[in-house]
Amino acid sequence: MAADVVRRVCAIPEGERFDRRLLVPSDPHALDDGTRLASLTLAIIAGLGLTSAGRPREQWSQVGVDCDDLLGGLILLGIAPLGWDLPRASVVTIPPRELAVAQWPAASPQRPWAFVTENPSVLAAAAERAASEPGLPPLQLICTVGTPSAIEIAAIDTLARAGWKVAVRADFDAAGLHHVKALLAGIRGSVPWRMAAADYSACAPSLPARSPVPDTPWDPGLADALRVTGKLAFEEAMLPSLLDDLVRGRPDH
């Protein structure tokens, strides 16, 4: 059956997209993540040189297959696509279907920064701050909820192309550092947000690291510090400083 799925994938016209649930007409869940058929199909496609390393969702996307364009996406506070009208302190999730076509308003000269976080808890704290203090200016925050997808990174890059300045951050662990590297590489003009070795040290890291630490080109000393301590730290440890930056409207690098 995997060979049949691969043939259908290879038959997708260039530039078009296909729903993964329709690749096996008799069973829309046959290629769900973790199934033997999905793993075998991805292995064959990779063996043909059609995909590069990445999460299954990203590998499917590379060959024109969408896993689900209604779930996931970005959570936004204080920022919305052009033409959307949202209450000031509202949080909204923009699914991949909308992100793929979203256009963004030009950045305000007074508050041109969009901040990107990995963790929903940071966004929740910012939303509570915005709701409890109506006199605050807009707190402009984007949450990737973990590893950002290619569609999500492209959407934030579109925001940058509309004139926004973008500051990105994540946890001080292997996954978080990979997230920041991907964001900085994919979003024009983006900068790290409190992601230096001094910021890591200020978090008083205590939990043991679980994975090898990747290089951190924006601050090589950060990777060195994580390797020396062997400890990780989370964004939540910096929450007061992150909220201060959001209120001020510019990052403290």
ABEGO torsion letter per residue (X at the ends): XAAAAAAAAAABBBGBBBBAAAABAABAAAABBGBAAAAAAAAAAAAAGABBBEBAAAAAAAAGBBABAABEEBBBBGBBBBGBBBBAABBBBBBAAAAAABBBBBBBAABABBBBBABAAAAAAAAAAAAABAABBBBBBBBAGEBBBAAAAAAAAAAAAAGBBBBBBBBBBAAAAAAAAAAAAABBGBBBBGABAAAAAAAGBABBBABBBBBBAABAAAAAAAAAAGBBBBAAAAAAAAAAAAAAGBBBX
